[in-house]
Amino acid sequence: MYVGTQDPPQDDSDLDLLPQLGVKNICASPPEPWRQWNVDLLTGFRGKIETHGLSLDMIELPLESRPIAENGAPHVFLGPSDERDREIDQICELIRSMSLAGIPAGKYNVTILGILRTESTYGRGGAKLSTFRYSELDQTLPDVADAPAEVMWERIDHFLEKVVPVAEEYKIRLACHPQDPGIGDRTYRGVARVLGTVDGLKRFINMHSSPYHGLNFCQGTVSEMLDNPGEEIYDIIRYFGERDKIFNVHYRNIKGGSLDFVEVFPDEGDVDMLRALRAYRDTGYKYMIMPDHTPQVVGPGARRTGFAYCYGYINALLQVIEVEDRSNPRVN
């Protein structure tokens, strides 16, 4: 396992900076509209990334974490329609093109509402923290869909039925992000967030089982599902890791837990991040460990500064792991 990033580069100087900070692996996507991502375009994009000393490990499929209307393929999880099947077919073609372009993995989200948050709070040194308190969530907003739990499972099943065989044929790992945040078995605005519980994620990975169907394991989001993440998260990492279902890790920390949390710097939350990293190591995880949702700091280039802090933190913990492995070699 090694440090990676999904922080979108704004220009070539951002790409040049990453190797200087010890980052050599990246999830990034071409700037062109996704329906133009044919083999030649993807190959050229990968080549550009490589000229900056980076490896393009993953791209983001047009199923982002934003609300459904802002997604590149907005019909995929909105129920039966000709447009839904056209978009799924186009995603299948994109998977084929990724394989031919030498890009081994894609991440995606199953979402209608996008990420839910309430009013931000402030933490260490005045850093602005992304915050969620279910008790403060606006319950007066109108429904956006009629999507109770079993309806959502039917839509997920239809998607996986189409894309997983293509991913398996072309050997492309598909990494699905949990729904952020989980709200248990509740619905909000007519939508059940079925990938917002650990049981839901377990059900998901067993649907259309394949070595190429797994998770973009967001440690922060999974921690948000738990009553006591500082004690519970490590067994959950092991559960999915031992089944080879973790294809990427969003490595972030929180204070709090289910229905009430803030996102904080990795060194100050409720989760022991070194203990978590050991759990990934012990399951044989071998892909990127990347920052995600860093607190908002002050000054120019604030986002880049926050991510740079996290790259250094991750690299330091990875060095601890390396020293431990040299001192106490594990028998596989």
Secondary structure, DSSP 8 states (H G I E B T S, - for coil): -EE-B-----SHHHHHHHHHTT--EEE---SS-GGG--HHHHHHHHHHHHHTT-EEEEEE-S--SS-GGGSSSTTTTS-S-HHHHHHHHHHHHHHHHHHHHT--EEEEE--SS----EEEEE-GGG-EEEEEEGGGS-TTS--S--B-HHHHHHHHHHHHHHHHHHHHHHT-EEEEE--SS--TT-EETTEE-TTSSHHHHHHHHTTT--TTEEEEEEHHHHHHT-S-HHHHHHHHHHHHHHTT-EEEEE--EEEEETTEEEEE-TTSSSS-HHHHHHHHHHTT--SEEE--S--B-SSTTHHHHHHHHHHHHHHHHHHHHHHHHHHS----
